[in-house]
């Protein structure tokens, strides 16, 4: 499963900018990668992991602004069409998982 966190937080006042930066850093600490400035993605092991991250993000949400979280399967994520620098780019694949014996 993939999670995508999309947010629009106020950044006019200095305290609001600090709060927005703190939220971005929190997402990075949780293992999310920046896809765009206010769009972060992360691969998870399944629905239970998604629920765990949802609770963590909810507890760290700033009091102002908007945060939306999308969830989708590996197959759906691989079907995303990406454009970079005016041309198509290869879509991201799910990370390979290891097997431990």
N, C-alpha and C positions, 0 to 999 in steps of 0.2 A: 504494500500500500504506500501511496505517496500522500504527503500533506503539503498544501500550499497556503501560506499565511499572507494575506493581502491586507494592507492597512493604510489609512489616511489619518495621520495624527497632526494636531496643531503644532506649528513651529515658529509662530510669530514672536512670542515672548521667549526670553532666555531660559526660563524655568521649563517651559513647554519643550524647547529644543533638547534640553538635558533629559527630560522624561522620555522623549521619542528616541534619543540615542541610547538610553539605558534599556529600552524595550528591544531595540535592534541587537544590542550586545547580548541580551538575555536569549534571544532566538539563536544567535550564533553559538552561545554556550550550550544550548540544547542540541546542537548539531545541525541546525538549519544552514543552508547556503543561500547567499543573495543571488536571486535571478535578475531582479531589477531593484531599484532603490527601495521601494516599499513592498517588494514581493520576495518571499523566502520560501524555499522548498526543502523537504527532507524525506528520505526513504525510511519507512518503518517496517517492522516485522509483521504487522497485521493490525486488526481492529482493536485488540486490547492495548497495543502500544499507542495507537491513535488516541484512544480515550485517555490514556495516561498523559500524553502531551496536551490534549485539550484542557485537562484540569490544570496543568502547570501554566499554560498560557493564560487561561482565564484568571488565575490568581495574580499574574504579573501585568495584566492589562492596565494601561493608563486610564485615569478617570474620564478623559476627554478623547474624542476621535472615534474612528470606526475601524473595527478589525473583523475580517471575514476569513474563514478557514474552509478550504476545499479539500475533499478526500477523493482519491481515485486510484484505480488499480495500476499495476505496472504496464499492462497492455494499453490502457487508456493514455497513460503518460507518454508511452513510446509513439503514440499517434499524433502528438503535438507537432504542428508545423512551425519551424523556427526560421526567422529571417535575421541575418546579421550583416551589417554593412551593405545593405541593398540586395543581398542574395540569400538563397536558402542555405541553412546550416543543418547538419545532422542532428536529429533529435537525441536527447539524452537517454541512455539505457539504464535499467535498474542495476545497482551494484551487484557484483557476483558474491554469492554467499559461500562461506567455507563449510566444509564438512569436517567434523571432529570425530575421530575414531576412538 
